[in-house]
């Protein structure tokens, strides 16, 4: 699926490919809540970083959040003109790939991952 986006003032535009069946996720971590404002969360895209095409790179700033141990390796990209949060990238994230012996579902199971953990008493 081709995902397209931009900042609010429009000089930054991007597109990226995603093979994820549900490529949009909300993040409610304290950093995203404070840097994004609005509803108190950001929308994260699950996509292939190598397919990212950016127009207006010169308008992009990167913020590395301060943590207890220094600075986070996560690069929070934003527009320097309008401060729109664009995407987060962490060089330490690994690409998940499907192997020949992996079990693939033709449709999603009725039980969610959270329900599965709860049923097996795996929640701490």
C-alpha positions in Angstrom: 0.0 0.0 0.0 1.4 3.4 -0.9 1.1 5.9 1.9 1.4 9.6 1.2 1.6 12.5 3.6 2.8 16.1 4.1 3.4 18.7 6.8 0.7 21.3 7.4 2.4 24.1 5.4 3.1 21.7 2.5 6.8 22.1 1.6 7.5 18.6 3.0 5.8 15.8 1.2 6.6 12.1 1.5 5.5 8.7 0.3 6.4 5.3 1.5 5.3 1.7 0.8 3.8 -0.5 3.5 3.1 -4.2 3.5 1.5 -4.0 6.9 -2.3 -4.9 6.8 -2.9 -2.0 9.3 -0.1 0.5 8.7 -1.4 3.2 11.1 -0.8 3.0 14.9 -1.3 5.6 17.6 1.5 6.3 20.1 0.7 7.7 23.5 4.2 7.7 25.0 5.1 10.8 27.1 7.4 12.1 24.4 4.8 11.8 21.6 2.2 13.4 23.8 4.4 16.4 24.5 5.9 16.9 21.1 2.7 16.4 19.0 0.1 18.1 21.0 -3.4 17.8 19.6 -5.1 14.6 20.8 -2.0 13.8 22.9 -0.6 11.2 20.5 1.0 10.7 17.1 0.2 8.4 14.2 3.0 6.0 13.5 3.4 4.5 10.1 4.6 0.9 9.7 6.4 1.0 6.4 9.6 0.1 4.5 12.1 2.9 5.2 14.0 2.1 2.0 11.0 3.0 -0.1 10.7 6.5 1.5 10.6 9.3 -1.0 10.8 12.9 0.4 10.2 16.2 -1.2 11.5 19.3 0.8 14.2 17.6 2.8 15.7 21.0 3.5 12.7 21.8 5.7 13.0 18.8 7.9 14.5 18.9 11.4 15.3 16.0 13.6 14.7 15.9 17.4 16.3 13.2 19.6 14.4 13.2 22.9 16.4 13.5 26.1 16.3 10.3 28.2 17.7 9.3 31.6 20.8 7.9 29.8 21.4 10.8 27.4 19.5 11.0 24.2 17.2 8.6 22.4 18.5 7.1 19.1 15.0 7.7 17.7 15.0 10.4 15.1 11.7 12.4 15.3 11.4 14.2 12.0 9.4 17.4 11.9 8.9 20.4 9.6 11.0 23.4 10.6 8.4 25.8 9.3 5.2 24.6 10.9 6.5 22.1 13.4 4.3 19.2 12.1 5.4 15.9 13.4 6.2 13.7 10.3 7.7 10.3 11.3 10.0 8.6 13.7 12.9 6.4 12.7 15.3 4.4 14.8 18.4 2.9 13.1 18.3 0.1 15.7 14.9 -1.2 14.6 15.1 -4.4 12.7 13.1 -5.4 9.6 10.7 -8.2 10.3 10.7 -10.7 7.4 8.6 -13.7 6.7 10.4 -17.0 6.4 9.4 -20.1 4.6 8.4 -21.9 7.8 6.5 -19.0 9.4 2.8 -19.5 9.9 0.7 -17.0 8.0 -3.0 -16.4 8.6 -5.4 -16.0 5.7 -7.4 -13.8 8.1 -6.9 -12.4 11.5 -7.8 -14.7 14.5 -10.8 -13.8 16.7 -8.5 -13.6 19.7 -6.3 -10.5 19.9 -2.6 -10.6 21.0 -3.7 -8.9 24.3 -6.4 -11.5 24.9 -4.0 -14.4 24.1 -1.5 -13.0 26.6 -4.2 -12.6 29.2 -5.6 -16.2 28.6 -2.1 -17.6 29.1 -1.4 -15.5 32.2 1.5 -13.8 30.4 0.6 -10.3 31.5 2.9 -8.9 34.2 
